[in-house]
Amino acid sequence: MNILKDVFAELFSMFVADARLTAAILATVALAAILIDATSLPPLAGGLVLLLGCIAVLVLSVSREVKRRAAAV
């Protein structure tokens, strides 16, 4: 039972460790869902919005981390 508790604690800490990244990904998913439901946007285009949004969030997150580490050196 202790191992299971440790696994869940580690999984939780992975998602909470970078709150900005988590919030941005959730916002991207919500935006894609709203665009598909509220408009006549086809699901494939919504998937493209989701893909490009997640890639953009990832690139911005990595560049922010690079700048932070460069400033620390």
Secondary structure, DSSP 8 states (H G I E B T S, - for coil): -HHHHHHHHHHHHHHHSSHHHHHHHHHHHHHHHHHHHHS---HHHHHHHHHHHHHHHHHHHHHHHHHHHHHH-
